[in-house]
Amino acid sequence: MAGNPGFKRKVYAYITHRGRLLVFRHVHEPEAGLQVPGGTVEDGESFEAAVCREAFEETGLPGLELVRCLGEDVRDWSDVGILVVHTRKFFHLRCTQTSPETWRHTEMDASDGSGEHLFEFFWANLPDGVPELLTGHDIFINELLQGDENAWRD
């Protein structure tokens, strides 16, 4: 593999509602595994603004409230043959409005330029009902749980 990796700033949202965490799967790409909402930070955009924008674009949920940043890590994708390094920040967002138990939502313009994506969302019970998530999307679950319990139980 030749060349230098590209760098991207990414954000991920642990969206909670009544003691549950929002996760999703790609309807037409099951091999993508279970994930939490997230995406790429645009030029000139703050991490906080990006996570709120991405969470709404991917889920369609109104009433999302930013609680706090949970942490940051770096993911080098060269182990799977992709020359890119992601600086990833994970945030806790709280859903403040009534939400369906499951739903599908189409992201119309993915930040990676790949067009539309159909996602299927569902709530996983915290702390023990969260399924295995893709490529470290669960890296800051413990940080979420160690924070103010009322913040993720409400």
N, C-alpha and C positions, 0 to 999 in steps of 0.2 A: 504494500500500500504506500503510495507516494503522496507527497504534498503535506501541507500544514492544515491543521483542523481550523474550521470556522468557529466562531463563538456566537452564542445566542443567549439572551437573557429571557428566562422563562418564569412563569408564576403558576402556582397551583392552589386551589381553594378546597379546604376542608369545610364544607357547608354542613352545619348542624341544625337539627330541628327536633325538639322533644326527645333528646337522648339518642339521636340517630345521626349517622353520617351519610351524605349523599354520594353514591357511586354510580357509574354507568358503564355500558358496553356499546361498542359500535355495532349497529344492527347488521351492516353489510361486511364487516371485517371482524368476525369473532376472534380471530387470531391476535387482535390487538389487546385482548385481555380486559380485565376490569380496571377502571381508572377513576380519578377524581378530576373535576373540571380544571382546565388550565390552558395556557397558551403562551404566545410570544409577546414580550414587551415591545411596543412600537417605539421608534426613534422619538426622543423628547418626552416620553411618557414615564411617569413614576411607576414603581412596582405596585404601589397601592392602587393607583388608578387602573393599571393593567389587570390586576386580579379581579377588581369589581366589574370591569368591562367584559373580560373573558368569561367570568362566572355567569353573567346575564346572557351573553351571546350563546353560550353552550347550553344553558338550562332553560332559558325563557322565564326564570323565576323573578318576579318583582319582590321588592322588600328585602333585599339582601343587605346586611349590615356588617361592615368590617369590624372585627373584634380586635385582632392583633396579628403580628407576624410571629410565626412559630419557629422559624429557622431558615437557614440557607445551606445548600450543598452544591457541589460541582459534579456533574455527570459527564464523563468522557465516553462517547459512543463508539470509539475505535474498536472495542471488544466485539462489536457486532458488525464491523466493516463500514461504519459511517464516520466520516471525518468531520465531526462537530463536537464541540464541548458546550454544555449548557450550564450556566450559572442559574440555579433554581431556588426561588424563594417560595416558601409555603406559608399560607395565611389561614386563619380561622375566620370564616364568615358565618353569620347566624341568619337563618331564614325567619323573618319576623311575621310572615303571613301564612295562612293556611295553604297547605301543599297537597297535591295528590300523592297517593302511596306509590304509584308507578306512572310513568308517562314517557312519551317519545317526543323528541324535539329535534328539529333540523337546524344545524348551524349553517347559515347561508353562505358565508365567506370565510373559510378557515384561514387562519393567519399564516399557515404554511403554503398557501396558494393552491391547495388541492381541491378547491371547490366546496360543494355541499357535503355535509356529514349528517347522517341520521343516528341519533343517540337514543338509547333506552335507559331511563333513570329509575333507581329504586333506593330506598332507605335501608341502611344496615344498622342494626342495634349496636350501640356503644356500651360497654367497651369490648365485649367478647364476640359480637356477631359480625365483625368486619371481615369480609373474605380477603383472600390474598389479592393484592393489587399489583399492577404492572410496574416494572422497573423502578422500584423504590418509591412509588407513590405513597407508601405507608410509613416512610422514614420518620415522620414527625407525629405519628399518632400518639405516642407516649407523651410528647410535649403538650398536645391538645388535652389529653386526659389529666395531666398534672396541673393544668391551669385552673381557673375558677370553674368549679363543677357546674355552677348555676349558668355559666355562659354556654355550655353545650347541652345541658339538660332542658333548658327552656325552649 
